[in-house]
Amino acid sequence: MNATTPGKKKHIVLASHPSGNGEKPPPVTWGAASPRDRGPIVASLADPARRNVIGTHSGAYGLYRALAVAAGTLDPVHIPDLTDTSPAASIGPHPQWHQPDKIVSLDPFGHVVSDAFADELGEGWDIRPTIAVTRAHVNMPEIKEAIREGRLMPDGDILTDAGSVRVTKAAIEPVWYLPGIAERFGVSESDLRRSLFEHSGGMFPELITRRDLKMFMPPIGGITVYCFGNMAALTTPVGKLACRVHDECNGSDVFGSDICTCRPYLAHGVEVCIETAQEGGAGLIIYSRKEGRALGEVTKFLVYNARKRQEGGDRAETYFERTECVAGVQDLRFQELMPDVLHWLGITQIDRFVSMSDQKHDAITRQGIEILERVPIPDGLVPPDAQVEIEAKKAAGYFSHEGPPTEEELAAVRGRDLHD
């Protein structure tokens, strides 16, 4: 069978079985001390004999690339020119990189491939970074408001008079080391592979047929890291470290929907990060693409409708129940994998953790990272229509200086005229 590609025809090469010419993909020793010892991550579709990964780079956007190839706008065997793309700031190596159980959902060497594998790249290998590090500015109206109200003071370095904040940021694609993922969740690798295969509609038969391939690039969103201030404070006691781990909420983060506390809490986290950076420390925002608790935006909107239309209206005591009725589960974010990015950054202690989530807190501390202080969202930042959410989370055990709400407080929430 032939497939038509721009300017040529070629046979379809199936990746579900090893190469017929006997060539084996480069071996990978997860947790090795150096990228050369560990081996490259190769997901090249142009050279399937060298592939040692299931899936593809930028998996969430893979079909767009395939469409571009079909439309003739992208060369299917294009190899990126990585000249001058090296990280704008140095990160690592850290001891956690050399412990196979510490990082299982990303490639700790993913940002240094252009240097670490320069010889291979020169021979035409398609070894691509899965992490990119650059410098930028962050501009948010909440920062300018904090300056006007005197909560933040421009210093001309971290924070400018115009309200612009200098940051170092990193984009991270997921790279799952399947044996480590299985161990983290307490399941067998066989059961994990079978479940990933069956419940993704059989998208990746290599999960079943290629047990020799231990890495998987899932078609899911990645992570963006924003670092404020002195990056040395991430790993040394030169100053305090503030951190907010934030899961994507497009409606609130971008468009300001007031049914949840997501953007207000994100903005508050940025403010705490700036304050801590100006004190000589560092601030860290970890932004993960896990829309709607990783249930997706369609499911989230269905839950919104169910909450508003149920008998008795939107209520804190049914907040999680309505999600479970629609989705079958309350949350799919699986925070067990979230601390990997903190290990990649070499973090062992967080001084100010800007989150009320017990799931995030517990996942981090279980990985041996100490949290000294937890910072809840100030009451004045909670939108009126998000009172149901915040009270439900407090009642479920989320951190609060005031503790869980009383029955009287829950009754007061039930009695409010809440609308979206």
C-alpha positions in Angstrom: 0.0 0.0 0.0 1.3 3.5 -0.9 0.6 6.8 0.7 0.8 10.1 -1.2 3.1 12.7 0.2 4.2 16.0 -1.3 6.3 15.3 -4.3 6.7 11.6 -3.7 5.2 8.2 -2.9 6.4 5.8 -0.3 5.4 2.7 1.4 3.5 2.9 4.7 5.9 1.8 7.5 4.1 0.4 10.5 5.7 1.2 13.9 3.8 -1.6 15.6 6.6 -4.0 15.0 10.4 -3.7 15.0 12.2 -2.6 11.9 12.6 -5.4 9.3 16.2 -4.5 8.5 17.4 -5.6 11.9 18.4 -2.1 13.1 17.5 -1.6 16.7 16.5 1.8 18.1 19.0 3.5 20.4 18.8 2.1 24.0 17.7 4.3 26.9 18.8 3.9 30.5 16.3 6.0 32.4 17.9 7.8 35.4 21.4 7.7 34.0 23.9 10.3 35.2 24.3 12.1 31.8 22.3 12.5 28.6 24.9 10.5 26.7 24.7 7.6 29.2 20.9 7.8 29.2 20.6 7.9 25.4 18.5 10.2 23.1 14.7 10.2 23.0 13.9 9.6 19.3 10.3 10.0 18.1 11.2 10.7 14.4 8.5 9.7 12.0 11.0 10.2 9.1 13.4 7.5 10.4 11.2 4.8 12.1 14.1 2.4 12.6 15.6 4.8 15.1 12.3 5.4 17.0 12.5 4.4 20.7 9.3 6.2 21.7 5.6 5.5 21.3 3.7 8.6 20.1 5.1 11.8 18.6 6.4 15.2 19.6 3.8 17.8 20.6 1.3 15.0 20.7 -1.7 17.3 21.3 -0.9 19.0 18.0 0.2 15.9 16.0 -2.9 15.8 13.8 -2.3 19.4 12.7 1.1 18.4 11.5 -0.3 15.4 9.7 -2.9 17.6 8.1 -0.1 20.0 7.0 1.8 17.1 5.4 -1.4 15.9 3.6 -2.1 19.5 2.4 1.5 19.8 1.0 2.6 22.6 3.3 5.0 20.6 5.4 7.8 18.3 4.3 7.2 15.0 6.1 10.9 14.4 6.6 11.8 17.9 7.8 14.4 17.9 10.5 14.5 21.1 12.6 17.5 23.4 12.5 18.3 23.9 16.2 20.9 26.6 15.7 20.7 29.2 18.5 17.8 27.4 20.2 19.6 26.4 23.4 18.1 27.4 26.8 18.2 31.1 27.7 18.9 30.0 31.3 20.8 27.1 32.8 18.7 24.5 34.6 20.4 21.4 36.1 21.6 18.9 36.2 20.2 18.1 39.7 20.5 14.9 41.8 16.8 14.1 41.2 17.6 13.6 37.5 19.6 10.6 38.3 17.0 8.8 40.4 14.7 6.8 38.1 11.7 7.0 40.5 11.8 10.8 40.9 11.0 11.9 37.4 8.8 9.7 35.3 6.6 12.0 33.2 9.1 14.3 31.5 12.6 14.0 30.0 15.0 15.9 32.4 17.5 16.3 29.6 14.8 17.5 27.1 16.2 21.0 27.0 19.8 20.2 26.2 19.6 17.8 23.3 21.1 20.3 20.8 24.4 20.3 22.9 24.3 16.8 24.4 23.7 15.0 21.0 25.5 17.4 18.7 27.4 14.6 17.0 24.2 12.6 16.3 22.4 15.7 15.1 25.2 16.3 12.6 24.6 12.9 11.1 21.0 13.6 10.3 19.3 12.2 13.4 16.0 13.8 14.2 16.5 14.3 18.0 14.2 17.1 19.1 14.0 19.0 22.4 10.9 18.3 24.6 11.7 21.3 26.7 12.5 24.9 25.7 13.7 27.6 28.0 13.5 31.3 27.2 13.1 34.7 28.8 10.1 37.0 28.6 7.8 39.6 30.3 4.5 39.0 31.9 1.8 41.7 31.8 -1.4 41.3 33.8 -3.9 44.0 34.8 -3.9 42.6 38.3 -0.2 43.4 38.6 -0.9 47.0 37.6 -3.8 47.2 40.1 -1.5 45.9 42.9 1.0 48.7 42.1 -1.8 51.3 42.2 -3.0 50.0 45.5 0.5 49.9 47.0 0.7 46.1 47.5 3.6 45.9 44.9 6.4 48.4 44.4 8.3 48.6 41.0 12.0 48.0 41.4 13.1 48.5 37.8 14.5 45.0 37.7 11.9 42.3 38.5 9.0 44.7 38.2 9.0 47.7 36.0 7.0 51.0 36.5 4.7 49.9 33.6 3.8 46.8 35.5 5.8 44.4 33.4 7.5 41.5 35.2 10.7 39.8 33.9 10.5 36.0 34.0 12.4 32.9 32.8 9.9 30.4 31.4 10.1 26.8 30.2 7.7 24.8 28.0 7.6 21.1 28.7 6.2 18.3 26.7 5.2 15.1 28.5 7.5 12.1 28.1 6.2 9.2 30.1 8.6 6.4 31.3 6.1 3.6 31.4 7.7 1.4 34.1 8.1 4.5 36.3 4.5 5.6 35.7 3.2 2.1 36.6 5.3 2.1 39.8 4.1 5.6 40.8 0.4 4.4 40.5 1.0 1.0 42.1 0.0 -1.0 39.0 1.8 -3.4 36.7 3.3 -2.1 33.5 1.3 -4.7 31.6 -2.0 -3.4 33.1 -1.0 0.2 32.4 -0.1 -0.5 28.8 -3.4 -2.4 28.2 -5.5 0.3 29.8 -3.8 3.1 27.8 -4.3 1.1 24.6 -7.9 0.0 25.1 -9.2 3.3 26.6 -7.6 5.5 23.9 -9.5 3.6 21.2 -6.5 1.5 20.2 -4.6 4.6 19.0 -1.2 3.2 20.0 -0.9 -0.5 19.2 2.8 -0.3 20.1 1.8 -0.1 23.7 0.9 -3.8 23.3 3.2 -5.0 20.6 6.4 -3.1 21.4 7.4 -3.9 25.0 10.9 -2.8 24.0 9.7 0.8 23.8 9.5 2.1 27.3 8.8 5.8 26.6 5.4 7.2 25.6 4.6 10.7 24.4 0.9 11.0 25.1 -1.3 13.3 23.1 -2.1 15.6 26.0 -1.2 19.2 27.0 2.1 20.0 28.7 3.4 22.4 31.3 4.7 25.9 31.3 7.0 27.1 34.1 7.3 30.8 35.0 10.2 31.7 37.3 10.4 35.1 38.9 13.6 36.5 40.5 16.7 34.7 41.6 16.7 31.2 40.1 19.4 30.1 42.6 16.7 30.3 45.3 15.1 27.3 43.6 17.8 25.0 44.9 19.8 26.9 47.5 18.9 28.7 50.7 19.8 32.2 49.4 16.1 33.3 49.7 12.6 32.0 50.0 10.7 30.2 47.3 7.0 30.9 46.6 5.1 28.5 44.3 1.7 28.1 42.8 0.8 25.0 40.9 -2.1 26.0 38.7 -4.2 23.8 36.5 -5.6 25.4 33.3 -9.1 27.0 33.4 -9.5 28.7 30.0 -12.8 30.4 30.9 -11.5 32.0 34.0 -7.7 32.4 33.3 -8.3 34.0 29.9 -11.9 35.3 29.8 -12.5 36.0 33.5 -15.5 33.8 34.1 -16.6 34.4 37.7 -18.0 30.9 38.5 -14.6 29.8 39.9 -11.6 31.2 41.6 -9.0 30.2 39.0 -7.8 33.5 37.6 -8.1 35.4 40.9 -5.9 32.7 42.6 -3.5 32.6 39.6 -3.1 36.4 39.8 -2.7 36.2 43.6 0.0 33.6 43.1 1.8 35.8 40.6 1.7 38.7 43.2 3.1 36.5 46.0 5.8 35.3 43.5 6.8 38.9 42.7 6.9 39.8 46.4 9.1 36.8 47.2 11.4 37.5 44.3 11.8 41.1 45.4 12.8 39.9 48.8 15.8 38.1 47.2 14.1 34.8 46.7 12.2 33.3 43.7 8.7 32.8 42.6 7.4 29.9 40.6 4.1 29.4 38.6 3.6 25.8 37.3 0.9 26.0 34.7 -0.5 22.6 33.6 -2.9 22.0 30.7 -5.5 20.0 32.7 -8.7 21.8 31.7 -11.7 21.1 33.8 -9.8 18.9 36.2 -8.5 17.0 33.2 -12.1 16.1 32.3 -12.2 18.6 29.4 -14.1 21.8 28.8 -17.2 20.1 27.3 -17.7 18.1 30.5 -17.0 21.2 32.6 -19.7 23.1 30.9 -22.2 20.2 31.2 -21.5 20.2 35.0 -22.1 23.9 35.2 -25.5 23.4 33.6 -26.3 20.5 36.0 -25.2 22.5 39.0 -27.4 25.5 38.1 -30.5 23.5 37.1 -30.6 21.0 39.9 -33.4 21.2 42.4 -32.4 23.7 45.1 -30.0 25.4 42.8 -26.2 25.5 42.9 -25.1 24.2 46.4 -21.8 23.6 48.0 -22.8 20.1 49.4 -23.5 18.9 45.8 -20.5 20.6 44.1 -18.4 17.5 43.7 -21.4 15.1 43.3 -22.7 16.9 40.2 -19.3 16.4 38.5 -19.2 12.7 39.4 -22.8 12.3 38.0 -21.7 13.6 34.6 -18.1 12.4 34.4 -18.2 9.3 36.6 -15.3 10.7 38.7 -14.7 13.9 40.5 -11.2 14.6 39.2 -8.8 13.1 36.7 -5.7 15.4 37.3 -3.8 12.7 39.1 -1.4 15.0 41.0 0.9 12.1 41.6 2.8 13.1 38.4 2.8 16.9 39.1 5.9 17.0 41.4 8.1 15.7 38.5 8.6 19.3 37.3 9.7 20.4 40.8 12.3 17.6 40.8 13.4 18.8 37.3 14.0 22.2 38.8 16.0 20.7 41.7 13.5 21.9 44.4 13.6 20.3 47.8 11.7 23.0 49.8 8.8 25.4 49.1 8.5 28.3 51.6 5.2 29.7 50.5 2.8 27.3 48.7 0.0 29.3 47.2 -2.7 26.7 47.1 -5.6 25.3 49.2 -5.5 21.9 47.5 -4.8 19.0 49.8 -4.2 16.8 46.7 -1.4 19.0 45.4 0.1 19.5 48.8 0.1 15.8 49.7 1.5 14.8 46.3 4.4 17.2 46.7 5.2 16.2 50.3 5.0 12.5 49.5 7.8 13.1 47.0 10.0 14.4 49.8 9.6 18.1 49.0 9.0 20.1 52.2 6.3 22.8 52.3 6.7 25.4 55.1 3.6 27.6 54.6 0.3 27.3 52.8 -1.3 30.5 51.4 -5.0 30.4 50.8 -6.8 32.8 48.4 -7.9 36.0 50.3 -11.6 36.2 50.8 -11.8 39.5 49.0 -10.6 37.8 45.7 -13.4 35.2 45.6 -16.0 36.2 43.0 -19.6 36.1 44.3 -20.6 33.3 41.9 -17.5 31.3 43.1 -18.7 31.1 46.8 -20.2 27.7 46.2 -16.9 26.4 44.9 -14.8 27.7 47.7 -17.2 26.6 50.4 -17.4 23.1 48.9 -13.6 22.8 48.8 -13.3 23.9 52.4 -15.9 21.4 53.4 -14.0 18.7 51.5 -10.8 19.4 53.5 -9.1 22.0 51.4 -6.7 24.1 53.4 -8.1 27.3 55.0 -6.9 29.4 58.0 -10.5 29.4 59.1 -11.1 25.7 58.8 -14.1 24.0 57.1 -17.4 26.0 57.0 -20.1 25.4 59.5 -23.5 24.2 58.7 -24.8 27.7 59.1 -22.3 29.0 56.6 -23.2 26.3 54.1 -26.9 27.2 54.6 -26.0 30.8 53.9 -24.4 29.8 50.6 -27.4 27.8 49.6 -29.6 30.8 50.2 -27.7 33.2 48.0 -29.1 34.1 44.5 -26.1 32.8 42.6 -25.9 33.1 38.8 -23.3 32.6 36.1 
